[in-house]
Amino acid sequence: MAIEEDYPDWMKIKGVQLGGSAEVLIKKEEIARVQKLYLDKFPFVANFPLSDIVFCQVTPKIIYFLDYEKGFDHRDIIEN
């Protein structure tokens, strides 16, 4: 998974990259809890059909900070 802006110049890319696993939420209680959090953060989404939205739980195993200004595909590992 990558989190970054949509840069027109790839050599200016900065962002976060995660490697790990993701699971689709299937328990109704978990989905309801996450939907509430999502709607609290993005209230305008209440007008969308929430049944079309799939929620996942992401468990990162490795995290990198991307900084292509240091070179194409440059990334520093973030240790915990």
Secondary structure, DSSP 8 states (H G I E B T S, - for coil): -EEE---SSGGG-EEEEEEEEEEE---HHHHHHHHHHHHHH-GGGGGS-GGG---EEEEEEEEEEEEGGGSTT-EEE---
